[in-house]
């Protein structure tokens, strides 16, 4: 088992130990902490929708902030045959459906090119003090982030504090920031 697999297993287990009430509380703290970032003058924000079965950060709080600031919110649909994410503008009439993988996804809508995105909130299981991250291991986000424009800001969201160092490879895309309930880590 390699280092990323070990970290993946460790953080999946840590998440399982968090109560539903704590997830709500910690998610709200993370959303409020993002307000300290200097990213709020942008237009297009990509947000992952919470896979509640995996006890992910509840991004509803962040969604409310974005909507309250009248920002354009973009969400994705996973194409497991190509390993790519397809991005759609989230509108009032956007129908969402939970996929067979438990991911809430848009059924269809107005497609958005990754190059249009200003800020991407990135899901993760673990991150380190240099901005490397461990996800679920399918590479969807690394392929997606590689297609964004060079000025796009990548913001990880984590319940937990960083690992000292995660061994990365050439296809891993670094975060610019990671927000935890108590702190903002900057990797710029």
C-alpha positions in Angstrom: 0.0 0.0 0.0 1.5 3.4 -1.0 1.5 6.6 1.1 -1.6 8.1 -0.6 -3.6 4.9 -0.1 -2.6 4.9 3.6 -3.6 8.5 4.0 -6.9 7.9 2.1 -7.8 5.1 4.5 -6.8 7.1 7.6 -8.9 10.1 6.7 -11.9 8.1 5.6 -11.8 6.5 9.0 -11.4 9.9 10.7 -14.4 11.2 8.9 -16.5 8.3 9.9 -15.9 9.3 13.6 -17.4 12.8 13.1 -21.1 13.1 14.2 -23.6 14.7 11.8 -24.0 17.6 14.2 -20.2 18.2 14.2 -20.2 18.1 10.4 -22.7 20.9 10.3 -20.8 22.9 12.8 -17.4 22.4 11.3 -18.8 23.0 7.7 -20.3 26.3 8.9 -16.9 27.3 10.4 -15.1 26.5 7.2 -17.6 28.5 5.1 -17.3 31.5 7.4 -13.5 31.2 7.4 -13.5 31.4 3.5 -14.8 35.0 3.9 -11.3 35.9 5.1 -9.8 35.0 1.7 -9.3 37.7 -1.0 -11.3 35.8 -3.6 -14.7 37.5 -3.4 -14.2 40.0 -6.2 -14.4 37.2 -8.8 -17.4 36.0 -10.9 -17.3 32.2 -11.5 -16.9 29.8 -8.6 -16.8 26.1 -8.9 -18.3 24.2 -5.9 -18.4 20.5 -5.3 -21.7 19.2 -4.0 -21.5 17.2 -0.8 -21.5 13.4 -0.9 -23.2 13.0 2.5 -22.6 9.2 2.7 -18.8 10.0 2.7 -19.3 12.6 5.5 -17.8 15.3 3.3 -17.9 19.0 4.2 -21.4 20.3 3.8 -21.0 22.9 1.0 -24.6 24.2 1.4 -23.2 27.0 3.7 -20.7 28.1 1.1 -23.4 27.9 -1.6 -25.5 30.3 0.5 -22.6 32.7 0.8 -22.0 32.6 -3.0 -25.6 33.1 -3.8 -25.8 35.9 -1.2 -22.9 37.6 -3.0 -24.7 37.1 -6.4 -21.9 34.9 -7.8 -22.1 32.5 -10.7 -21.9 29.0 -9.2 -20.7 26.1 -11.3 -21.1 22.4 -10.4 -20.0 19.2 -12.1 -21.2 15.9 -13.4 -18.7 13.0 -13.4 -18.2 11.0 -16.6 -16.7 7.8 -15.3 -16.1 6.4 -18.9 -13.8 9.3 -19.7 -12.6 10.2 -16.2 -13.6 13.8 -16.8 -15.9 16.3 -15.1 -18.5 18.2 -17.1 -19.3 21.6 -15.6 -22.7 23.3 -15.5 -23.9 26.7 -14.3 -26.1 26.1 -11.2 -29.4 28.0 -11.7 -32.7 28.0 -9.8 -34.1 25.6 -12.3 -31.1 23.2 -12.4 -32.3 19.7 -11.6 -30.0 17.7 -9.4 -29.9 13.9 -9.3 -27.8 11.7 -7.0 -25.6 9.4 -9.2 -25.0 5.7 -8.5 -21.8 6.9 -6.8 -23.8 9.0 -4.3 -22.7 12.3 -6.0 -25.4 15.0 -6.4 -25.0 16.1 -10.0 -26.8 18.4 -12.4 -29.0 16.6 -14.9 -28.2 19.1 -17.6 -28.0 22.9 -18.2 -25.6 25.5 -19.5 -22.1 24.1 -19.8 -19.2 26.1 -18.5 -15.6 25.7 -19.8 -13.0 25.2 -17.0 -11.0 28.2 -18.4 -13.9 30.5 -17.4 -13.6 29.6 -13.7 -12.1 32.1 -11.3 -12.2 30.0 -8.1 -12.5 26.3 -7.6 -13.3 24.9 -4.1 -11.6 21.5 -4.1 -12.7 18.4 -2.2 -10.0 16.4 -0.5 -9.3 13.8 2.1 -5.9 15.1 3.2 -3.5 17.9 2.4 0.0 18.9 3.4 1.9 22.1 4.3 3.0 22.6 0.7 -0.4 22.5 -1.0 -0.5 18.9 -2.2 -3.7 16.9 -1.6 -5.1 13.4 -1.5 -8.5 12.8 -3.0 -10.4 9.6 -3.7 -7.7 8.5 -6.1 -9.6 8.7 -9.5 -7.8 11.8 -10.7 -11.0 13.7 -11.7 -9.9 16.9 -10.0 -6.3 16.9 -11.1 -7.4 16.5 -14.7 -10.0 19.2 -14.2 -7.7 21.7 -12.4 -5.1 21.2 -15.2 -7.6 22.7 -17.7 -8.3 25.8 -15.7 -6.7 29.1 -16.6 -3.4 30.0 -14.9 -5.2 32.7 -12.7 -7.8 30.3 -11.3 -7.5 30.0 -7.5 -7.8 26.5 -6.0 -9.1 26.4 -2.5 -9.1 23.1 -0.6 -11.6 22.5 2.2 -10.7 20.2 5.1 -12.0 19.2 8.5 -8.5 18.3 9.5 -5.1 20.1 9.8 -2.3 19.3 7.3 0.0 16.3 7.1 3.7 17.3 7.1 4.4 16.2 3.5 2.6 14.1 0.9 4.7 12.6 -1.9 3.3 14.1 -5.1 3.7 13.2 -8.8 3.7 15.2 -12.0 0.0 15.0 -12.5 -0.9 16.3 -9.1 -2.1 19.9 -9.1 -1.3 22.0 -6.0 -3.8 24.1 -4.0 -3.3 27.8 -3.5 -5.2 27.7 -0.2 -6.7 25.2 2.2 -9.4 26.2 4.7 -10.0 24.3 7.9 -12.4 25.2 10.6 -9.7 27.2 12.5 -7.2 28.3 9.9 -6.4 29.3 6.3 -3.2 27.8 4.9 -1.7 29.7 2.0 0.6 27.9 -0.5 1.2 30.8 -2.9 
